[in-house]
Amino acid sequence: MRKYIADFQKLSRNLWWSWDTETKELFKELSPLLWERVNHNPVELLRHISNDELLARIDCEFGEKLERVSRKMDDYLAAKDTWAGKNAPGLVKNPVAYFSAEFGIHESVRIYSGGLGVLAGDHIKSASDLGLNFIGITLFYKEGYFRQYLNQDGWQVEDYPIQYPECLPIEKVTGPDGKDLIIPVEIGQTEVFAQAWKLQVGRARLYLLDTNIPPNEANYRNICSRVYGGDQTMRINQEIVLGIGGVKLLHALGEQPAVYHMNEGHSAFLTVELLRNQLAEGRTLEEAKQEVSSRCVFTTHTPVPAGHDRFSRDMMHYSFDKYLEQSGIQFDDLMRLGSENPDDPNSLFTMTVLALRLSRSANGVSKLHGEVSREMWQHLYEGVPVEEVPIGHITNGIHMPSWAAGFTDTFWKRFSDGIEQVTESQEQAEKALASVSDQDLWCLRYRLKRNLIDFVYRYISNQLFHQHVYATYMEEDSSRSTKNPLSPDVLTIGFARRFATYKRAPLIFRDLDRLGRIINNPSMPLQIIFSGKAHPHDDAGKEFIRQIVEYARLPQFKGKIIFLENYNLGVAKRLISGVDVWLNNPLRPMEASGTSGQKIALHGGLNFSIPDGWWPEAHNGENGWSIGHGQQFENPEEQDQRDAEELYDILENQIIPTYYERNEHNIPVKWLKKVRNAIATIAPEYNTHRMVREYTTKYYLK
Ligand SMILES: *Cc1c(COP(=O)(O)O)cnc(C)c1O
């Protein structure tokens, strides 16, 4: 019997459970209510359930299930015949060290803010599935990213609940002496200490550095409080701990990475620590640079110059003073490595430039973003024509097992070998689809949309309760109970992502009369669900949220346009599986890739997007809709106007009529044809298994 308790503990302490539907169901079954209350966190769940109860609960059926998933996890962890074993044995022996300022692995581990983190989380999961020896490096943010509330005016308010290590599946890392492993990092004149934690993600390990420990003064303890919190000083301190501390940690663990992968420029200081190690071994600076670049690969994610991290000469001088003293690196040499214009002493230190100069390869995250990046950084490569600038691309993907809703997973198991088959190749996906009737597919759509709509109802009841503004979306009926405003019979659009202004969340409201007519068409109605957080310093983004909430209160939109607070991985999973159409209208070409649209395919949703990021590669005319043809106008007003008109035209003339065109069994045959095309063309291509294989063969293996 003790074994059962140990099994539960074991399952809860490896995030593998988060992409295994059966294990997730098992935890939920222990207490569906608690499961919701603890934000789907099994460690916390088990803290609330006594061993007596656990033992009593294990009747035959439950015990069998527990044994089965426990064995499944053991088999997974022990498997030797992996893709990497066959195709990259060198990367089974020596690890890939993957540095990222954020990791979005599961909603219960709040160390991410948005797409970059979700990508890192999906990357590490696929690396585990494929059998790479893979180590992630990040920071342990005690307060994580904020929890979003809206006040009565629709203005975003931020709250920072603390996450306690004892409620997370993380362990302190200890050194050979059995004591806590503490990594010292020099910042300014101070030696700052970081505790190392470990989080197990399937076979992969994620290490988290944490400066929130007693020897540090308060201003250094805070380095690891919040994801992207604070000012420039905080930013550089975080990046020093991540990059330099991360390399020191790997060294202390005795790891010899085959390759260091920088996911965005935040971690580029890792190259400086690698340089220091090379110089300490007696190499010249030139030799050291060669050696370091031969070990590093870099992925850039930012298609606009202003988005890249830059630090002033003074700030660099202040922060690296003591560190450089014993490193053998001259300050001016360091500055030259990160300057766009090395001859200008006032040139800022740019993390991306450092990363580009000290990597053996660099890439953007979609075909279009590769092109944009080559143009943006051509000036660093004198005399090199733009098409030969050494920045390639690997298009982002998503970890399909994590994003498949429980019912979707079951659905595909019923008609095929499961999502493994559907995501393997277009041919295999088509084969699976051949055994699915239109009736089955339509049933899947209804079921997922019903789940979403029920979820939204519970969620906004809570949300409005604390806002004391029930009137926002809900009508009270004569019995004074509220009605679910949404209906699964209605075409449902989702729009959810960070509220960075370039994503233009309010674009669809540009012509309120026209939108009002579209939404309230009695025979072909429409409903829209929004969600998303603005960065705490981004007042323009918060203003977008406020506007949308204000529009949602207009009589013509009431109950038909909903804003869900506190977008996170959990809310995302509900939305992407339930909506019919996923809207994405960024200002081209600012969406480096985007991944949220990739999440809907497996569930039978369709993309409606500006041809930006991954979408121009994926769109074939049949598997969704593009807004415009990628025209870029100088005048942002004109751009918004043209894009909005195009958006309304497609909505009115194509999307809505296709959705409501039904056969004699009330099935939208043409719509489902598009859905089939989207599943077959998107699911097998835009996933992180394909992406990580591509990173491995193109960049990780020399
Ligand atoms: C997928 C995802 C993102 C990325 O969305 P984009 O539309 O690609 O920017 C951001 N946040 C969460 C919570 C996600 O799940």
The ligand as an SDF file (V2000), in Angstrom:
LIG
                    3D

 15 15  0  0  0  0  0  0  0  0999 V2000
    0.7460   29.8260  -27.0640 C   0  0  0  0  0  0  0  0  0  0  0  0
    0.7380   30.8630  -26.0360 C   0  0  0  0  0  0  0  0  0  0  0  0
    1.3000   32.1220  -26.2890 C   0  0  0  0  0  0  0  0  0  0  0  0
    1.8370   32.4880  -27.6520 C   0  0  0  0  0  0  0  0  0  0  0  0
    0.7740   33.0090  -28.4020 O   0  0  0  0  0  0  0  0  0  0  0  0
    1.0090   33.8440  -29.7280 P   0  0  0  0  0  0  0  0  0  0  0  0
   -0.3320   34.1360  -30.2440 O   0  0  0  0  0  0  0  0  0  0  0  0
    1.8050   32.9650  -30.6180 O   0  0  0  0  0  0  0  0  0  0  0  0
    1.7390   35.0600  -29.3340 O   0  0  0  0  0  0  0  0  0  0  0  0
    1.2840   33.0720  -25.2840 C   0  0  0  0  0  0  0  0  0  0  0  0
    0.7720   32.8010  -24.0660 N   0  0  0  0  0  0  0  0  0  0  0  0
    0.2330   31.6060  -23.7840 C   0  0  0  0  0  0  0  0  0  0  0  0
   -0.3140   31.3690  -22.4320 C   0  0  0  0  0  0  0  0  0  0  0  0
    0.1960   30.6010  -24.7490 C   0  0  0  0  0  0  0  0  0  0  0  0
   -0.3330   29.4140  -24.4550 O   0  0  0  0  0  0  0  0  0  0  0  0
  1  2  1  0
  2  3  1  0
  2 14  2  0
  3  4  1  0
  3 10  2  0
  4  5  1  0
  5  6  1  0
  6  7  2  0
  6  8  1  0
  6  9  1  0
 10 11  1  0
 11 12  2  0
 12 13  1  0
 12 14  1  0
 14 15  1  0
M  END
$$$$
